[in-house]
Amino acid sequence: MKWLKSLKEKAKELKSQLMVLYYAYKDPQTKLLPKILLLIALSYALSPIDLIPDFIPLFGYLDDLIILPVLIGLSIKFIPREIMLRSRQRAEEEPLTLKKNWVFAMLFILIWISLITLVLLKILD
């Protein structure tokens, strides 16, 4: 199970890059496609609901180990190097602390309920 622990650590490391991605998203020189990818990656990473709940053995971290790194990797590929360097520097100098926002959490819950309902309706038809 050493490899699982290693994968969990890598997932945490990727999540630490979210602040850098946030600053890259806020950079006015970031183009539209990277901004869309960044918005999806940040929304997914900050969503209070996982696609696969973490308490499910082995599969619980699948989304954190595959989906999130793919989204982050794609986002980084489309962001110019200078913007990433500025964003990393800014993230080190001005770390963010996210406040708990219940309205934001409720919005995500409603989105997930809507998606699940749509999928179930399609399956049952």
Secondary structure by P-SEA (a helix, b strand, c coil): caaaaaaaaaaaaaaaaaaaaaaaaacccccaaaaaaaaaaaaaaaccccccccccccccccccccaaaaaaaaaaaaccaaaaaaaaaaaaabbbbbcccaaaaaaaaaaaaaaaaaaaaaaac
